[in-house]
Amino acid sequence: MKKGKATIHDIAEKLNITASTVSRALNDHPRISEATKKQVLKMAKQLNYQPNNIASALRSGKSKLIGVVVPTANRNFFSSVVRGIEDIANNFGYKVIISQSYEDYKKEIDTVEALLNARVDGIIASIGKNTEKFDHFKKVLDKGIPLVLFDRTTNELEVSEVVIDDYLGAYQVTEHLIKQGCKRIVHFTSPKKINIYRDRLRGYEDALKDHKIPFDPKLIEESNMQLEDGRKSMENIINKGIALDAVFSSSDYAVMGAMQVLKEKGFKIPEQVMLAGFGNEPFTSFTDPPITTVDQKSIPMGRITAETFFELLNGEKNNNIPQKTVLKPELIIRKSTQKNNLFNQNITIP
């Protein structure tokens, strides 16, 4: 017998009991005595027994696994959401399989397929920026497997979702910039198949409209919202000679790129150009000056997403009736949007 390849039959043979008794002991069956359970667990440890989750799932119909698909796990927002999901999942005795799509449509499809093959009991996902077709998620629904989306969602799927009020967050940022005297506010956005970017653009537009400031399409820059994209977008605006007095980016990373370019070109922040992002990534509080941003309530979002998932899994909610939970964002005002250093500390607007 190779190390790590022990089966319940090996344990049964060593203890001179049946394989079914070993299986029940490992699953804490009430009919098995505590003494037998202790013997089985001790022998399982000695033999380096590893349970076959897929085989167990086939027998019981439950794998106790949740597949979580995120665009990338190295962002504070997504890692914090996963932490919130795990907090709830662990309470239910579930483990989380985390998969990254890297914003790649094909990888997202393959990831969902792999999770289905692993017999997960359900999937929680945030859609990649480059995803424009959703057949892979429809396949999950067609199989009757619970699917919950968070943050990045789409109107093309009738599923339960947990989001923040992206429209409100963007409106608050834009209105704050206007009240600081800004009238030429550049907006960085991304492909509009993803709801969050469409809603943030709408919040930006409505704030301008409500304050009688004309919308100028030349101030809109669309990209994948990475740091390098923010640099390119900022260079495009400057090279075209477009007048601006602020940048509101739907991504903290892209606004960081804009800050780099503005500093390289000799612009003073916030005296000449104010900067605001979205996401409250940790680095935004350490830049010079610190960047105004919107907090997305990542850990509460993860917990509520997991709670929604288990309500579907346990039949407390009808999987065919989508449930949408909208969390309220918080605007965190920092020095990147405070002229003349009027404030010496962060201001949070709930």
N, C-alpha and C positions, 0 to 999 in steps of 0.2 A: 504493500500500500504506500503510495507516494504521499509525502507531506502535503497537507492542504487539500487532499482528494478524498478524505474520509466520507462515508455515507452513513445514514441511520442504520443500515444493515451491519456495518462494521461495529458501531456502538452496541447494537443489540447482541452481536456475537460475543463481544468482550464481556458483557454483563449477563449473558445467558437469558435474555428476555426477548420478546418479539419486537419487530421493527415498528409495529403500530403503537406499542407501549412507549418506545423511544420518541416517536412523533408526538404523541399526546403529552409526554413529559416536557418536551422542548416547547410546546405550545401552551404550557401551564394549564393543562386540562384538570378540572376539579376532581375527576375520578382517580387521578394518579396520586399516590401518597407523596408527602413531602420528602420522605427518605429516598424514594425512587427518583424523584426529580433531581435531588442533590447528586445522586450517583450518576445519573445521565449527564447532567451538566458538567460534572467533574471529568467524566470520560470524554465528553465532547471536546473539552478544553485540551485534554491530554493528546487527543488524536488530531487536534487542529481542525475540527469539523467546521465547515462553512455551509450554512443553509443555501439551498437553491431557491432563490426568490421566485424565479419564473415557474418552477415546478410547483412551489407552494401556491402561487397565484392561480395556476390551472386547477389545483385541488379545491381551494377555498373560494375562488372568484375574487379575492382581494390580494393585492401585492403589498399594500401598505406603503406604496411609493407614489409621489407626486412629481411629475415632470414640470420644471420651471424653465421657460425659454426667455432669455434676455439678449438684447443686442450686444452687450459687453458687460462683463462682471467687474471690470476694473474702474468703473465709475462709482463714486460715492452714492449717487442716487440709487442705482440698481442694486448695489451690494446691501444698502440699507433696507430696501424693499424686501430682498431675499431674507435678511435677518428677521424682519417682521413676519414673513411667511413661515419661517422655521419656528418662531416662537409659538405660533398656534399649531402648526403641524405636529411638533413634538408632543404637545399636550394630548393630541389624539393618537399618539403612537405611530405617527407617520414619519418617513424620511423623505428628503427632497433631493432629486437629481437635477443639478443645475447645468444647463446647456447654453452655449453662446452662439448666436447667429452671425456675429460680426457684421451686422447690417447687410449680409449677403442673402439674397432671396433663395438661391439654390441650397445654401447651408441651412437655412430656416426650414425648408421642405424636408431635407434629409434628417434634421434634428427631430422634427415632429414624427417622422416615420420611425426613427430609432426608438423614440419614447413609446410609441404604440407597440413596437415589437418587444419592448421590455416589459410590457403588460402593466404600465402605470395605471393607477386608478383614475387619473385625470390629469389635465394640463392647465397650467397657468402661464400666460405669455404676455410679452410686450412686443409689438410688431416692429420689425426692422424698417428703416427709412426707405429702403429700396424695394419693399414689398408692395406690389400693385395688384396681385392676384391672390386669392385666399382659398383656393381649392383644398390645400393641405389642412387648413383649419376646418373647412366644411366636412372633410373626411372624418375628423374627430367627432364632430356633432352627429354625423350620419351613423357612427358606431354607438351612439348613445353615451359617450364618455363625457363627463363634465369638463367644460372649458370656460375659463374666466380670463378676461383680458384686463390689464392694468396699464395706466399711463397712456401708452400709444395704442389707440383702438381705431376701429373703422366702422362706418355705417353699413358696410357691405356684409357684416356678420351680425346675426341676431343672437348675441350672447350677453351674459352678465359682464359688467365691467366696473372698475373702480378707478376714478380719475380725480384730479383736482379741477377746480374751475379755472381752466386755462384762459378763458375769455376775461374773467374778472382780474386775474393776475396781470395780464397784458394791459388791460384798461387802466389798472392802478398805476403801473409803471409809466405808461404814456401820459396819464394825467399829472403824475408827479413831475415829469420832465417839463410839461407845459407850464405848470405852476412855478417852475424854476426859470421860466422865461424862454424856453426852447420852442421854436416854430419849424425848424428844418430837421426833423428826427428821422434818421436812417433806420430802417428795420431789416434785420437779418432773419430770413425764414428758410423753410425747407420744403421738399415735395409735399403737396397738399392732399395726397391720399391718406396721410396720417392726420387724425383729428386734431392733435394738440397744436400743430403748426397752423392749421386753418383757423382754429379758434383764437390763437394768439394774434394772428394777423387781423382777424375780425375785431378783437378788442382794441388793437392799435388804431384801426380805421375809425371805429366808433368814437374813441376818445378824441381824435382829431376833429371829427364831425361835430361832436357836442361842444367843442370849444372854438368852432368856426374857423378851423385851420384847414385849408384845402389839401386833399390827398394828392400826392405827387408820385406816380409810379416809378419815376427815376430814383426815388429814395429806397426802393425795395431791392434787396439783394438776396437771391435764392442760391442755396448750396447745401452741402451735407453737414454743415455746422460744426466741423472740427476746427481745431486751432488754426491750422493752415488755411482752411476755407475762410476763416475770419480775417486772416491777413490778406488774402486775395480780394475778398469783398471790399475791404477798406482801401486797398490800393486802387481798385476799380473806381470807387467813388472819388478819390483824390485825383487820379489821373484824368478823369472826365471833367474835372473842375466844378463838380457839383457842390454847391454851398450846403453846409450842415452845421448844426450846433449840438447835436446829440446822436448817439447810436443806442438803439434798443435791440438787443439780440435775443432770439428765442433759445439761445444756448450760452451758458457761461464760457464754454471753451472758445466759441467763435468771438465773443466780445473780448476775451483775453488776447486773441490774435489781433483784433482791431486796436487794442491798447498798445501792443508792441509796435505796430506800424505808426500810429499817431505819435508815439514818443520818438521813434526814429526820424520822423519828419519834423520834429520840433514843436508839435502842438502841445499846449498846456491843458491838462485834465484836472479839474473840470472847468477851468476859466474859459477855455475856447470851445472844447467839446466835452459834453457829459457822456458817461457810459453807464449802461444798465444791462444786466443779463437775466437769466432765468434758470433756476435749479439750485442755487445756494450750495455750489460745490465748495469744499473746504478752502481751496486756494483763493476764493474771492475775498476772504477776510484778511489775506496776507499780502495782497498786491499793493502797489503804491501809485495812486491812492486805493484803499479798499473799494470793491465794486458793489454798487447797489444791485440787488437781485431779488428773486422771488423764491421763498422756501416752499417745497412741494410736499411736505409732510410724508416723507418716504417711509419711515417705520410704521406709522399708523396706516398708511396705504397698504403696506404688506400684510399687516394683521387683518385688516378689513377684507382684503382680497382673499386671504386664506379662510376667514370665517364664511365668506360668501361661497367659496368652493365647498366647504364641508356641509353647508346647508343644502347645496345641490346634491352632493354625494350621499347624504343621509336621507334624502327625500323630503327635507323640510321646505324646500323651494322647488317649484316646477322648472325643470331645465328648459322647457319650451316657452317660458315667460321670462324674458331677459330682465334683470334687475340692474339698475344703474345707480351707483353711489358716487356722489360728487363731494369732495372735500374742499374746504375753504383755504385758499393760499394765504401766505403772509408776505407782504412787501417789506423787505429789509433795506432801509435807506442808509447808505454809507457815503463816504466823502467824494466818491466819483460823480455824485450828482448834487453836491452841496457847494455852491459858489461862496467864496469869501470865508470858507470854513465856519459857517454859521453854527454848526453843531460839532461837538467834540466826541460824540458817541453815536452808536447805531440807534436807529429808530425803527421799531417794528410796527407795521400797520396791518392789523388782522382783517 
